[in-house]
Amino acid sequence: MVDSGADPRESVAAMANTYAVIMAGGSGTRFWPASRQKLPKQLLPLDGGDVPLLAATVRRLAPLVKPEHVLVVTAERLRAATLAACPELLPENVLAEPAARNTAPCVAWAAQVLAARDPEARVVVLPSDHAIADPAGFRAAIEEALTAADAGFIATIGIVPTRAETGYGYIELGNVLGNGAAGNAVARFVEKPKKEVAEEYVASGKYLWNAGMFFFRASVMVDAVARHLPSVAEGVAKIVGARGTSEEKALLQSIFPTLESVSIDVGVMEKEAKLAVVPGSFGWSDIGSWLSAWELAAKDDQGNAADVGSFVIDGERNLLRSYVPGGGKTITVIGASDLVVVETENAILVLHRDKAQDVKKAVELLTKHGRTELL
Amino acid sequence: MVDSGADPRESVAAMANTYAVIMAGGSGTRFWPASRQKLPKQLLPLDGGDVPLLAATVRRLAPLVKPEHVLVVTAERLRAATLAACPELLPENVLAEPAARNTAPCVAWAAQVLAARDPEARVVVLPSDHAIADPAGFRAAIEEALTAADAGFIATIGIVPTRAETGYGYIELGNVLGNGAAGNAVARFVEKPKKEVAEEYVASGKYLWNAGMFFFRASVMVDAVARHLPSVAEGVAKIVGARGTSEEKALLQSIFPTLESVSIDVGVMEKEAKLAVVPGSFGWSDIGSWLSAWELAAKDDQGNAADVGSFVIDGERNLLRSYVPGGGKTITVIGASDLVVVETENAILVLHRDKAQDVKKAVELLTKHGRTELL
């Protein structure tokens, strides 16, 4: 896929008060054996490019958000790997959670940090592990959403659906906002629907996919969390109050794990009235499985995607990938199609694409058998 | 498969004048990437056991032929690897060919060496890379064939066919020999037949598979080669005349590569009159491809054969094998069937069993691209 960089369609320079918060705490198992507890999905190149998804996310934002304005929230155990995967991050901008508490404490923490740093801060919150085929279109949508944030809304970008997907939540479009704010009001958020319902949503043209992107003035989010999740707001305030002092780490360790574990969607968005949504069509993918990785990869005429040196004889639609530092073994597929073949330092996976969701079964089996070296 | 060792059906001790010549010069490509130019098929465990095929061949013979009576003819470049694969071989019993000249010079050389060593020598000539499910039955057939050898015949064991195979030559049974010699005369040798012809052969009950096994008194073979391939006999005589002297190596290097390159079948057997054949049914396989290796492997209820630690989820009839010294990577197959997955130190092969004959295409491609590290 195309990656960041300036584009003639874009006229806006990086904005002085614009910040980004990248949520990078995931520890998915769907990309085993490439993804491991110490090397989750966002630290791997899975979008057809050659840099980790997190780094691609940061670089894609570069025309809008300066690297020193990018915060990354991740798990404490992933701090070093996160900085290694994205060297332009400032170490002090990595917020390392001592325990996973879902996204509301994460967003609350980052919003308070930024509000303290810059009272005028406007914030772009993004997942770290998605693919975007059209980065300029993506940035244009962000700029629209920021107009709503400037007007005091908590905004989101809803992806215009391309299929009746049952694996995502949906956002129902409300009225057009106007008054300088792009987008629409949010009529409601809906959980993952059944197939027939999803089909109705897509046919109606009134529903968008919830892609977990949020845009707000830092002070607006701080206020919203204080209203909807007061105990989270209080706990985070104690941690942020000690930021940069010798007490910060101890407070973080003692308080953060006690915060209510709830998503920003459920904890704030679904309770908030002043919401905006901007429709987006920029080739978005959440890269949900190895099948997505194949879809995003550069392929030959037979639909095969292979590392240099590896090859397919008499087969179609295969993905051949080595994730061994310094280069892996030569992978050869003969007479087989629709396979994902992945090599890592201590594992080889051969997966039929129709069973891409079953990778977790392997992880479960290895966990059960105590094969921790493979997890 | 079951391996050598004494068996209550056998009453015969190792015979003082019985020798074996194991032909181990093959450099097949059908087991790539496990088989390499420097590690051909006979040096790999491919029959379901855990020792190289050559070692299994020697050990299977042990109740009939003492290890110090076993000669192995191989290529000069494979001498060290051959001794490593079968440590009970005496180094002086490895006849190392400086060039491949097919099987007639090989057999002629070994026969002259043994005739010089023991005028009463009787010789068992076997390929090094076959599988035998019933070693005791195999040895019983050898003992029968040796009765014909004792009576002055050049004998062979013909495998009772279990299918209308078009990949083997056939031997037509002649009259029963009698007079203390087991088996039948050979009516004729036939080359690989077409399917319809093979079906007729099998239906007739008069045809056996030619498995390249020969039994004779050393003096009888020396005489036969002298009559049918006199130049080969003369050249070999010069080499054997210098055996154990400082001149041997130079003579071998200068003469052997000039000998007529012809098979023992074409060069001697098809011209010889005094031939015997003993039918054999002992679970023979020439292990012609990875499909054969799967057939011979120990399998679970789903037909999967995997190294310890590797596993299949939701798939059948897969063969998962690592040929990395010290242990390979964990191989996991999810949702795929009928695959051969092989790991070596620098290659991974994923092969559909229906395309087992196409492994040579990969070798050809790698050769064309100069990937010598993989050959």
Interface residues (C-beta under 8 A of the other chain):
Chain A: P33 G309 F311 I313 D314 G315 K329 T330 I331 T332 V333 I334 G335 A336 L339 V341 E343 T344 E345 N346 A347 I348 L349 V350 L351 H352 D354 K355 D358 V359 K361 A362 L365 R371 L374
Chain B: P33 G309 F311 I313 D314 G315 K329 T330 I331 T332 V333 I334 G335 A336 L339 V341 E343 T344 E345 N346 A347 I348 L349 V350 L351 H352 D354 K355 D358 V359 K361 A362 L365 R371 L374
